[in-house]
Amino acid sequence: MGILSWIFVGLVAGALAKLIMPGKDPGNIIVTILIGIAGGLIGGFIGNLLGIGSVTGFNLTTLLLATGGALLLLFGWRQLKNK
């Protein structure tokens, strides 16, 4: 996937993660995109390990893996900030 595709998937995955797990988080749209992009990397890695799939193009599997990774990052960030 190209950089523009990663940014688009990151934006969508980050926004979905924020919708699924609302709350007060520091950051703006740039942080949301970065969480989504990093979530895509983490989700793709975990999906590859489990044999579910990988982040290869813009499809439903990619979006679900990226959103799952973004949710993991958002949860971890909140746990670190609460201590």
Sequence and secondary structure as in RCSB ss.txt:
>XXXX:A:sequence
MGILSWIFVGLVAGALAKLIMPGKDPGNIIVTILIGIAGGLIGGFIGNLLGIGSVTGFNLTTLLLATGGALLLLF
GWRQLKNK
>XXXX:A:secstr
  HHHHHHHHHHHHHHHHHHS S  S  HHHHHHHHHHHHHHHHHHHHHHTS    SSSHHHHHHHHHHHHHHHH
HHHHHHH 
